[in-house]
Amino acid sequence: MRLLPTSYQAIQAAEWRLFSAYYDDWRNVLKTDNRPLLARLADSNGIRIGTIGGHFLHTAQTGLGTTDLLFWAALQFGRWGTLDHRAAALDVEAGIQPPIVKRLKPWARVGYTYGSGDSNSNDGTHGTFFQIFPTPRQFARFPFYNMMNNEDLFGMLTLRPRARLALKHEFHFLRLASQTDLWYLGGGPFQPWTFGYQGRPSNNSRDLANLYDVSADYAFTTRVSMTLYWGYAVGHTVISSIYPQNKNGSLGFIEFNIKL
């Protein structure tokens, strides 16, 4: 944490953080990547990936309201079976809480997230960002995408008409980072007998989908809360080439959370 000079502490605050992680996967399971099946079947070597990165967060009180800026980035290196692994990801976000309609407490945000893809399946290097153990429903509550070979341009609006109630609308314009890589899905290696990620062919396209969703979160008490969610995805070329008769999809759920 870096504090600004005393005269500015009342209107500005900033935080930065560095992190690192090491992932070692020795399971003899079929890896999901853009190599031909025979090449993947012949590769029984493990995965060893180091990740280094950091974030910077800044907030300020301005005449337009409370503004915030977030920058997050990560680099990866190591081995992906018999391949060298070199990948990267970044996230840039900005938000504002304008002093209008104070009863609703609006918070508008825009952002861009990028997870690298592999541009050449035959060059001896694996370039797809590996998300390790993600929490997909926290950041993608309609989890048909993740940060692997993905670009996400998004906007969101949050309203808080009551102290216990939060209403949110989000829009995501989703594309693949590389048209020669796969469309990746899945929540990570949580089982010893499966890789944890699936991949579908891009068919030489990058346009994945537009996602529109709405949600309501209500806290009954400090320990009991409820979430209502509905999302609608309009499939683009990547999805329509796989599902030509039904390229769109929707997901809705009601969730209760109890903290013991």
C-alpha positions as CSV (number, residue, x, y, z in Angstrom):
1,M,0.0,0.0,0.0
2,R,1.3,3.5,-0.9
3,L,-0.3,6.4,0.9
4,L,-0.3,9.8,-0.8
5,P,0.8,13.0,1.0
6,T,-1.3,14.1,3.9
7,S,-3.0,16.9,2.1
8,Y,-4.3,14.5,-0.6
9,Q,-5.3,11.5,1.6
10,A,-8.8,12.7,2.0
11,I,-9.5,12.6,-1.7
12,Q,-7.2,10.0,-3.2
13,A,-5.9,6.5,-2.3
14,A,-3.7,4.0,-4.2
15,E,-2.6,0.4,-3.8
16,W,-0.2,-1.8,-5.6
17,R,0.7,-5.4,-5.2
18,L,3.0,-8.0,-6.7
19,F,2.3,-11.7,-6.7
20,S,3.8,-15.0,-8.0
21,A,2.5,-18.6,-8.3
22,Y,3.9,-21.9,-9.3
23,Y,1.8,-24.7,-10.8
24,D,3.1,-28.3,-11.2
25,D,0.7,-30.8,-12.7
26,W,2.2,-34.4,-13.0
27,R,-1.1,-36.1,-13.8
28,N,-1.1,-38.3,-16.9
29,V,-4.2,-36.9,-18.5
30,L,-4.8,-35.6,-22.0
31,K,-4.0,-31.9,-22.2
32,T,-6.4,-29.6,-23.9
33,D,-4.6,-27.4,-26.5
34,N,-4.6,-26.7,-30.2
35,R,-2.2,-29.4,-31.2
36,P,-3.5,-32.4,-33.3
37,L,-4.9,-35.3,-31.2
38,L,-2.0,-37.6,-32.1
39,A,0.5,-35.0,-30.8
40,R,-1.3,-34.6,-27.6
41,L,-1.7,-38.4,-27.0
42,A,2.1,-38.7,-27.4
43,D,2.8,-36.0,-24.9
44,S,2.7,-37.5,-21.3
45,N,5.0,-34.9,-19.8
46,G,3.8,-32.8,-17.0
47,I,2.9,-29.1,-16.8
48,R,5.2,-26.7,-14.8
49,I,4.2,-23.0,-15.0
50,G,5.5,-20.0,-13.1
51,T,3.3,-16.9,-13.0
52,I,4.4,-13.4,-12.0
53,G,2.3,-10.3,-12.0
54,G,0.8,-7.4,-10.1
55,H,-2.0,-4.9,-9.9
56,F,-2.4,-1.2,-9.3
57,L,-5.6,0.3,-7.9
58,H,-6.4,4.0,-7.6
59,T,-9.5,5.9,-6.3
60,A,-10.2,9.6,-6.1
61,Q,-12.9,12.0,-5.1
62,T,-13.6,14.4,-8.0
63,G,-16.2,16.8,-9.0
64,L,-17.8,14.1,-11.1
65,G,-18.0,11.7,-8.2
66,T,-15.8,8.8,-6.9
67,T,-13.6,7.4,-9.7
68,D,-11.5,4.3,-9.7
69,L,-8.9,2.8,-11.9
70,L,-7.6,-0.8,-11.9
71,F,-4.7,-2.3,-13.8
72,W,-3.8,-6.0,-13.5
73,A,-1.2,-8.0,-15.5
74,A,0.5,-11.4,-15.4
75,L,3.3,-13.2,-17.3
76,Q,3.7,-17.0,-17.5
77,F,6.7,-19.1,-18.4
78,G,7.7,-22.8,-18.0
79,R,6.8,-26.1,-19.7
80,W,3.6,-27.4,-21.2
81,G,4.4,-31.0,-21.6
82,T,7.0,-31.1,-24.4
83,L,6.4,-27.5,-25.3
84,D,7.8,-24.2,-23.9
85,H,5.1,-22.2,-22.3
86,R,5.0,-18.4,-22.8
87,A,1.8,-16.5,-22.1
88,A,0.3,-13.3,-20.7
89,A,-2.9,-11.7,-19.5
90,L,-4.1,-8.2,-18.5
91,D,-7.1,-6.5,-17.1
92,V,-7.8,-2.7,-17.3
93,E,-10.9,-1.2,-15.7
94,A,-12.3,2.2,-14.8
95,G,-15.4,3.2,-12.9
96,I,-17.3,6.2,-11.6
97,Q,-19.9,6.7,-8.9
98,P,-21.6,10.0,-9.9
99,P,-23.4,12.1,-7.3
100,I,-26.7,11.8,-9.2
101,V,-29.9,10.0,-8.1
102,K,-28.2,9.5,-4.7
103,R,-30.9,7.2,-3.6
104,L,-29.8,4.6,-6.2
105,K,-26.1,5.1,-5.6
106,P,-25.1,4.3,-9.3
107,W,-21.7,2.8,-10.1
108,A,-20.8,2.5,-13.8
109,R,-17.7,0.6,-14.9
110,V,-16.0,-0.3,-18.2
111,G,-13.1,-2.6,-18.8
112,Y,-11.0,-4.8,-21.1
113,T,-9.6,-8.3,-20.2
114,Y,-7.1,-10.2,-22.4
115,G,-5.8,-13.7,-22.0
116,S,-3.3,-14.7,-24.7
117,G,-3.9,-17.5,-27.2
118,D,-1.6,-19.7,-29.2
119,S,-0.9,-18.5,-32.7
120,N,1.0,-21.5,-34.1
121,S,0.4,-25.1,-32.9
122,N,3.7,-26.3,-34.6
123,D,6.3,-23.9,-33.4
124,G,7.2,-25.7,-30.1
125,T,5.8,-23.0,-27.9
126,H,2.4,-23.0,-26.1
127,G,1.1,-19.5,-25.9
128,T,-2.3,-19.9,-24.3
129,F,-2.7,-18.2,-20.9
130,F,-3.4,-20.9,-18.3
131,Q,-5.9,-19.8,-15.7
132,I,-4.8,-22.5,-13.2
133,F,-7.6,-22.7,-10.6
134,P,-10.2,-20.0,-11.5
135,T,-13.4,-19.1,-9.8
136,P,-15.5,-18.8,-13.0
137,R,-18.9,-18.0,-11.4
138,Q,-17.4,-15.1,-9.5
139,F,-16.3,-13.3,-12.7
140,A,-18.4,-15.0,-15.4
141,R,-21.7,-16.1,-13.8
142,F,-22.7,-17.5,-17.2
143,P,-19.4,-19.5,-17.5
144,F,-19.2,-20.5,-21.1
145,Y,-15.9,-18.6,-21.4
146,N,-12.8,-17.9,-19.3
147,M,-9.5,-16.0,-19.6
148,M,-7.8,-18.6,-21.9
149,N,-7.5,-17.3,-25.5
150,N,-10.1,-14.6,-24.7
151,E,-10.8,-10.9,-25.2
152,D,-13.6,-9.4,-23.1
153,L,-14.7,-5.8,-23.6
154,F,-17.3,-5.1,-21.0
155,G,-19.5,-2.6,-19.2
156,M,-21.6,-2.8,-16.1
157,L,-24.0,-0.7,-14.0
158,T,-24.7,-1.3,-10.3
159,L,-27.5,0.3,-8.4
160,R,-28.1,0.1,-4.6
161,P,-31.6,1.4,-3.9
162,R,-31.5,-0.2,-0.4
163,A,-28.6,-0.9,1.9
164,R,-29.3,-4.7,1.5
165,L,-30.1,-4.7,-2.2
166,A,-27.8,-4.5,-5.2
167,L,-29.0,-4.5,-8.8
168,K,-26.5,-5.1,-11.6
169,H,-26.5,-5.2,-15.4
170,E,-23.5,-6.3,-17.4
171,F,-22.6,-6.4,-21.1
172,H,-19.7,-8.5,-22.5
173,F,-18.4,-8.4,-26.1
174,L,-16.4,-11.6,-26.3
175,R,-13.7,-12.6,-28.9
176,L,-11.0,-15.1,-29.1
177,A,-7.5,-13.7,-28.8
178,S,-6.2,-16.0,-31.6
179,Q,-8.3,-17.5,-34.4
180,T,-5.8,-20.4,-34.7
181,D,-6.4,-21.5,-31.1
182,L,-9.5,-23.0,-29.4
183,W,-12.6,-21.7,-27.6
184,Y,-11.8,-22.8,-24.0
185,L,-14.4,-23.7,-21.4
186,G,-14.2,-25.2,-17.9
187,G,-13.4,-24.4,-14.3
188,G,-10.0,-26.0,-13.9
189,P,-8.3,-29.2,-12.8
190,F,-10.5,-30.2,-9.8
191,Q,-10.5,-33.9,-10.6
192,P,-7.5,-36.2,-10.9
193,W,-8.8,-38.1,-13.9
194,T,-9.8,-35.1,-16.2
195,F,-7.8,-32.1,-17.4
196,G,-10.5,-29.7,-16.2
197,Y,-10.7,-27.6,-19.4
198,Q,-12.4,-28.3,-22.7
199,G,-11.7,-26.8,-26.1
200,R,-13.8,-26.4,-29.1
201,P,-12.5,-25.4,-32.6
202,S,-12.6,-21.8,-33.6
203,N,-13.0,-22.6,-37.3
204,N,-10.6,-19.8,-38.1
205,S,-12.8,-17.1,-36.5
206,R,-12.5,-14.9,-33.4
207,D,-16.0,-13.6,-32.8
208,L,-17.5,-15.6,-29.9
209,A,-20.6,-14.0,-28.4
210,N,-22.3,-11.0,-26.8
211,L,-23.5,-11.6,-23.3
212,Y,-26.2,-9.5,-21.6
213,D,-27.2,-10.3,-18.0
214,V,-29.0,-8.9,-15.0
215,S,-28.8,-9.8,-11.3
216,A,-30.2,-8.9,-7.9
217,D,-28.4,-9.6,-4.6
218,Y,-30.2,-9.2,-1.3
219,A,-28.8,-9.6,2.1
220,F,-31.4,-10.8,4.7
221,T,-28.8,-10.7,7.5
222,T,-25.0,-10.5,7.6
223,R,-25.0,-14.3,7.2
224,V,-27.9,-15.0,4.9
225,S,-28.2,-13.7,1.3
226,M,-29.9,-14.5,-2.0
227,T,-29.0,-14.0,-5.6
228,L,-31.3,-13.9,-8.7
229,Y,-29.5,-14.1,-12.0
230,W,-30.4,-14.3,-15.7
231,G,-28.1,-14.1,-18.7
232,Y,-28.6,-14.3,-22.4
233,A,-25.8,-15.0,-24.9
234,V,-26.0,-14.2,-28.6
235,G,-23.6,-16.6,-30.3
236,H,-21.3,-15.3,-33.1
237,T,-19.3,-17.0,-35.7
238,V,-17.3,-19.4,-33.4
239,I,-20.4,-20.7,-31.8
240,S,-22.7,-20.7,-34.9
241,S,-20.1,-22.8,-36.8
242,I,-20.5,-25.5,-34.1
243,Y,-24.2,-25.0,-33.3
244,P,-25.7,-23.7,-36.6
245,Q,-29.3,-24.4,-35.5
246,N,-29.2,-22.9,-32.0
247,K,-26.3,-20.5,-31.5
248,N,-27.9,-18.5,-28.6
249,G,-28.2,-19.6,-25.0
250,S,-29.6,-18.4,-21.7
251,L,-28.9,-19.2,-18.0
252,G,-30.9,-18.3,-14.9
253,F,-30.6,-19.3,-11.3
254,I,-31.7,-18.5,-7.7
255,E,-28.9,-18.9,-5.1
256,F,-29.0,-18.8,-1.3
257,N,-25.8,-18.4,0.7
258,I,-25.5,-19.1,4.4
259,K,-22.3,-18.2,6.3
260,L,-21.8,-20.4,9.3
